[in-house]
Each structure stands twice: as C-alpha cells, then as structure tokens.
Amino acid sequence: MAYRSDGVLKREGTDTIAAIATPAGAGGIGVVKISGAEAIRMALPLLRPVRDASCLKSHRLYYGHVTDPGTGKTIDEVLFTIMRAPHTYTREDVVEIQAHGSRCGLYTILELVLKQGARLAKPGEFTMRAFLNGRIDLSQAEAVIEVVSAQTKEGLELATRQLKGDLSKTIEAARDSLKGVLVEVEAAIDFPEDVEEIIQPENFAEKVEQGVIAPLESLLANYDEGHIYRDGISAIIVGRPNVGKSSLMNQLLQKERSIVTTIPGTTRDFIEETVNIKGIPLRLIDTAGLHDAGDTLEEMGMKFTRKRLNEAEIALFMIDSSMPVTDEDLKIYGLLRGRKSILIINKTDLPPYQPVHQIEDRFPGLPCVRISALYNKGIDKLKDTVFKAITDGKGPADLPAVVPNVRHKVAIERALSASRAASEGFKESRPSELIAIDIREALDALGEITGSTTTEDILEQIFSRFCIGK
C-alpha cells in the first residue's frame, strides 16, 4: 500500500482485473467488465472486426463479435464500450463487453480475458479502486451496497443521497471545524508565551459545540429512521386463535400466504414475509394463536410465538370485536407491557359483541385501529398507524443526512465523546496538549467514515460485503 496526497491508502502497481458484472442466471444481457492500465490492450484481440485502439473514441458504444484468438471461433455477438481514464468508475481504463446473458457465454468471454493476462476481480474491487483512486470517499463507496440492496423507493432515495455525498459533506464540515480549532491549539502549544492572545476558551468551546457537536448529534438522532428504511423492522401479529391474524397477513401481502379457516389453532408454525409499508420493509410474522394448548405440537407453536414476540420490534395485537374480551386476550395484553404495540380490533363487518369503545377501554395505552381483514376495510389506516408508530411520521424527505450503518454510528459516537471532552477542556482551561489529543481523536474517528483515516483491514472488511463485479 501507498498513500494518496490526502493521506488515504492507495495500492501500488495495480494490475488489470475482470469480472462478470451482472447477476447470476440467464438474462437478455450480461456484462463483462475489465479495469486497469492494460484493459484496452487485453480486450481488443478478442473483438472483431479488428480495430486500432487509437481509432476508438472513449465512451462510445461499438458493435462487433467476441472471437477466441486461439481457434478463431466466434463466441458471441456483442456491444462494447471503451472508457479511458480518468473519466471512468474506477478512474482507470475500463472496457465493458455487453453480450447475451448466457452464463456459459459470459464465462467463456471472461476466461478469454483472463488468458490475456487479467486477474479475476475480488468482491467489491472495482468500487475499492474508485475509492483508492479518489473518485469517491469510503462513505460513498459503502452507499453503492445500499443502492444495490435497497428494498423500497424510500430506502433507495436515502442510499442515493449518501452516494451523492450528503453524509460526507456533513462529516467533512465537522472535520474542517475541528482542523481550524486544532491549528489554533497547536499554535498555543508552539508559542506558549502568546497563549492568552491565541486561546479564547469561550470562543473555541462554542466553535466545537456549533460546528461539530450539534451536527453530529443531529446525525445520531436520525440513525434509527435511516436504519429502518434500509434494513426494515420486524412486526409480529399476535392474538388468540381465530381472531383473523392470517387474514390480516394475506391482506397486507396481497396474496394468500397463510391458511385461513374457522378452525382455531390452524397456524402452528410461523410464517414470515416482507411487506412495504410506506417505504419501510416490514418483516411481518404470522404466529400460532396464544391460548391453552390442545396438544404438544400446538404448545410448541405457542412457545415459539412467545420467543418471537420478545424479539419483534413492534407487535400487532388483534382482537375479535364479535366475541367477548377473554382472559386470554388480557394475558396477551400483559405480555405487551413496555413494548411498542398497536391494538387491532378486527371483524368490524360483524355485529359487535359490545360497543367497540368499551373494547378499547380494556386495553389502555395502545393506539387502536378498527378493521375488517376479510373485506380489506381499515387496512390503509392500519398502515398509516404502523408507519407513525415506527417513524414518528418522518419520511425520507424529512431527514437530513442519515447514518446508514453501525460502523458509522460508532465512529460518530467516538467523535462526539472526544469533541465534548475538548469543549469541556476549553471551558476548564485544561492544558492545550490535552485538548489537542481530544481533537485529534475526534478527527481520526470522523476520518474513518470518509476513509481519510483508515486501515487496510477495515477496507477489506467493508469491500468483502460487495459482490464480485461491483
């Protein structure tokens, strides 16, 4: 490893890499990507008609055939693009060959490229080169994974904003504030006789609090919302047997996923599916009804239900309005104490056993929605209620830059702790050397997010999460 001018790790003597850049399986089109100083030289011998590299313009699409140089046999009819550095994804010369999406054909083309001297790319190596060559920072590189794995449009919106640099700008602004303060502190260390003129404790404490602590606290405050839109949240449907849990599951999924009968205890195992609730991937779990078990198998199902209830992030507690509230209902309500829960009064298409408001009064403290799962009534209101319970009503547009993962969260927490220590140091007139240590610690922590300060081990860990070809 060597270092870029900004101090970031950079590979020396990088070779030329190649990989299939499209997902596994047959498709209309498949892409073989080549990147490196020798990419164009390695690709051209495979392409017919023969062309001189100097005649091929960058970022143009060309038609031709891939041919095995050893046998002269045509492999596939293709379109290919030559993109010359530095205006490419990796800032290296890049060639992309678009062939038919046959896995056999794509692997044959890839093998021919490797025979020309290219090396098979590691997972995430194209994006790692984009980072190491300075086209994107580490936070933006990680955003590539978020874009590829986004489960909803809202999750994609947040990932795209990170890829464009929203988070990076906030982090770099905080680092710039810290650097400005550090310059003054180090001047005080170097010229102690002028310390009173250089260090104004109240002013520097305010700079740290407004320029660093406040924006970082705002980022952390939005961590849960960003995490929810990216990774989703688990929701469990609970209630005694035959209150309509499986019917609700099917309505939310808009398909027959759970078996629905009038026989209590039909659901003995759990069913888990993901549904999009206003942009949030909700991992929905339909479980066995909780009641006095009739047999060992049913008891096992209920035991598992209790376990999943403890793990779920929100509970959808269903009541049958056409039946009286039972001791079993009240026992389930007791299990929900201290948990984020929503009361769902189902079967409102039937005559109520008692006024619905009296049912609500039996379960105080829970937001309530009245529905008919059978006739799809009240489902939209239920979705709104779930959304508000999870996000406090905040959509992606309401969120500034968000913290997308735990690695970033931990780094920001470390930076905050060190920045607060520096601020307190100014207020308490601590030695400048100690304050400088705190500021440098905060700078290093924030630098881990953008990649300004990082290690090869961290990079390998991050980019190993990518697929080959990205």
ChimeraX attribute file (.defattr): number of C-alpha atoms within 10 A of each C-alpha:
attribute: neighborCount
match mode: 1-to-1
recipient: residues
	/A:1	10
	/A:2	12
	/A:3	12
	/A:4	14
	/A:5	9
	/A:6	9
	/A:7	12
	/A:8	21
	/A:9	21
	/A:10	19
	/A:11	14
	/A:12	9
	/A:13	9
	/A:14	11
	/A:15	14
	/A:16	22
	/A:17	24
	/A:18	28
	/A:19	29
	/A:20	23
	/A:21	20
	/A:22	20
	/A:23	14
	/A:24	11
	/A:25	10
	/A:26	12
	/A:27	12
	/A:28	8
	/A:29	13
	/A:30	24
	/A:31	23
	/A:32	21
	/A:33	25
	/A:34	33
	/A:35	31
	/A:36	24
	/A:37	18
	/A:38	19
	/A:39	27
	/A:40	21
	/A:41	14
	/A:42	21
	/A:43	23
	/A:44	18
	/A:45	18
	/A:46	23
	/A:47	23
	/A:48	15
	/A:49	12
	/A:50	11
	/A:51	11
	/A:52	8
	/A:53	11
	/A:54	7
	/A:55	7
	/A:56	14
	/A:57	13
	/A:58	17
	/A:59	15
	/A:60	10
	/A:61	15
	/A:62	13
	/A:63	14
	/A:64	16
	/A:65	19
	/A:66	26
	/A:67	20
	/A:68	18
	/A:69	13
	/A:70	8
	/A:71	7
	/A:72	10
	/A:73	10
	/A:74	14
	/A:75	16
	/A:76	19
	/A:77	15
	/A:78	19
	/A:79	18
	/A:80	23
	/A:81	20
	/A:82	24
	/A:83	24
	/A:84	20
	/A:85	16
	/A:86	13
	/A:87	14
	/A:88	18
	/A:89	19
	/A:90	23
	/A:91	21
	/A:92	23
	/A:93	22
	/A:94	29
	/A:95	27
	/A:96	24
	/A:97	28
	/A:98	22
	/A:99	22
	/A:100	18
	/A:101	18
	/A:102	17
	/A:103	17
	/A:104	11
	/A:105	15
	/A:106	25
	/A:107	14
	/A:108	16
	/A:109	25
	/A:110	22
	/A:111	16
	/A:112	21
	/A:113	26
	/A:114	19
	/A:115	11
	/A:116	17
	/A:117	15
	/A:118	23
	/A:119	16
	/A:120	19
	/A:121	19
	/A:122	18
	/A:123	18
	/A:124	22
	/A:125	24
	/A:126	28
	/A:127	24
	/A:128	27
	/A:129	22
	/A:130	20
	/A:131	26
	/A:132	23
	/A:133	20
	/A:134	17
	/A:135	17
	/A:136	23
	/A:137	22
	/A:138	25
	/A:139	24
	/A:140	27
	/A:141	23
	/A:142	26
	/A:143	22
	/A:144	19
	/A:145	20
	/A:146	23
	/A:147	19
	/A:148	12
	/A:149	14
	/A:150	20
	/A:151	20
	/A:152	18
	/A:153	15
	/A:154	20
	/A:155	24
	/A:156	21
	/A:157	17
	/A:158	27
	/A:159	28
	/A:160	18
	/A:161	17
	/A:162	25
	/A:163	23
	/A:164	15
	/A:165	19
	/A:166	18
	/A:167	21
	/A:168	21
	/A:169	14
	/A:170	19
	/A:171	23
	/A:172	17
	/A:173	14
	/A:174	23
	/A:175	23
	/A:176	15
	/A:177	17
	/A:178	23
	/A:179	15
	/A:180	13
	/A:181	20
	/A:182	21
	/A:183	12
	/A:184	18
	/A:185	23
	/A:186	16
	/A:187	16
	/A:188	20
	/A:189	16
	/A:190	11
	/A:191	11
	/A:192	13
	/A:193	10
	/A:194	12
	/A:195	16
	/A:196	10
	/A:197	9
	/A:198	15
	/A:199	18
	/A:200	14
	/A:201	18
	/A:202	13
	/A:203	13
	/A:204	22
	/A:205	20
	/A:206	15
	/A:207	17
	/A:208	23
	/A:209	19
	/A:210	14
	/A:211	18
	/A:212	24
	/A:213	22
	/A:214	13
	/A:215	18
	/A:216	23
	/A:217	13
	/A:218	15
	/A:219	22
	/A:220	20
	/A:221	14
	/A:222	19
	/A:223	19
	/A:224	16
	/A:225	22
	/A:226	27
	/A:227	18
	/A:228	19
	/A:229	28
	/A:230	25
	/A:231	19
	/A:232	22
	/A:233	18
	/A:234	21
	/A:235	24
	/A:236	27
	/A:237	26
	/A:238	29
	/A:239	26
	/A:240	24
	/A:241	23
	/A:242	21
	/A:243	24
	/A:244	26
	/A:245	30
	/A:246	26
	/A:247	24
	/A:248	23
	/A:249	24
	/A:250	19
	/A:251	19
	/A:252	21
	/A:253	16
	/A:254	11
	/A:255	10
	/A:256	12
	/A:257	16
	/A:258	20
	/A:259	11
	/A:260	17
	/A:261	13
	/A:262	10
	/A:263	9
	/A:264	14
	/A:265	20
	/A:266	17
	/A:267	23
	/A:268	18
	/A:269	16
	/A:270	16
	/A:271	16
	/A:272	16
	/A:273	15
	/A:274	18
	/A:275	19
	/A:276	17
	/A:277	18
	/A:278	16
	/A:279	20
	/A:280	27
	/A:281	23
	/A:282	23
	/A:283	19
	/A:284	24
	/A:285	25
	/A:286	26
	/A:287	29
	/A:288	31
	/A:289	27
	/A:290	22
	/A:291	19
	/A:292	11
	/A:293	14
	/A:294	9
	/A:295	8
	/A:296	9
	/A:297	12
	/A:298	21
	/A:299	18
	/A:300	14
	/A:301	21
	/A:302	24
	/A:303	14
	/A:304	17
	/A:305	24
	/A:306	17
	/A:307	11
	/A:308	17
	/A:309	22
	/A:310	15
	/A:311	12
	/A:312	19
	/A:313	16
	/A:314	23
	/A:315	23
	/A:316	23
	/A:317	23
	/A:318	28
	/A:319	27
	/A:320	24
	/A:321	25
	/A:322	19
	/A:323	14
	/A:324	13
	/A:325	16
	/A:326	10
	/A:327	10
	/A:328	15
	/A:329	21
	/A:330	13
	/A:331	14
	/A:332	18
	/A:333	19
	/A:334	11
	/A:335	12
	/A:336	20
	/A:337	11
	/A:338	7
	/A:339	14
	/A:340	16
	/A:341	23
	/A:342	22
	/A:343	22
	/A:344	26
	/A:345	23
	/A:346	24
	/A:347	23
	/A:348	19
	/A:349	14
	/A:350	12
	/A:351	11
	/A:352	15
	/A:353	13
	/A:354	13
	/A:355	11
	/A:356	14
	/A:357	9
	/A:358	10
	/A:359	18
	/A:360	19
	/A:361	10
	/A:362	12
	/A:363	15
	/A:364	11
	/A:365	12
	/A:366	18
	/A:367	15
	/A:368	20
	/A:369	20
	/A:370	21
	/A:371	23
	/A:372	22
	/A:373	24
	/A:374	15
	/A:375	13
	/A:376	14
	/A:377	17
	/A:378	16
	/A:379	18
	/A:380	13
	/A:381	13
	/A:382	21
	/A:383	16
	/A:384	15
	/A:385	17
	/A:386	25
	/A:387	19
	/A:388	13
	/A:389	15
	/A:390	18
	/A:391	16
	/A:392	11
	/A:393	12
	/A:394	13
	/A:395	17
	/A:396	18
	/A:397	9
	/A:398	9
	/A:399	16
	/A:400	16
	/A:401	24
	/A:402	26
	/A:403	25
	/A:404	27
	/A:405	16
	/A:406	11
	/A:407	12
	/A:408	20
	/A:409	18
	/A:410	15
	/A:411	18
	/A:412	25
	/A:413	17
	/A:414	18
	/A:415	27
	/A:416	24
	/A:417	15
	/A:418	22
	/A:419	26
	/A:420	20
	/A:421	18
	/A:422	28
	/A:423	23
	/A:424	16
	/A:425	20
	/A:426	22
	/A:427	16
	/A:428	11
	/A:429	14
	/A:430	13
	/A:431	13
	/A:432	21
	/A:433	12
	/A:434	13
	/A:435	23
	/A:436	21
	/A:437	15
	/A:438	21
	/A:439	25
	/A:440	19
	/A:441	19
	/A:442	27
	/A:443	26
	/A:444	19
	/A:445	25
	/A:446	27
	/A:447	21
	/A:448	19
	/A:449	25
	/A:450	25
	/A:451	24
	/A:452	20
	/A:453	16
	/A:454	18
	/A:455	12
	/A:456	11
	/A:457	8
	/A:458	12
	/A:459	16
	/A:460	14
	/A:461	10
	/A:462	17
	/A:463	22
	/A:464	15
	/A:465	12
	/A:466	20
	/A:467	15
	/A:468	20
	/A:469	23
	/A:470	21
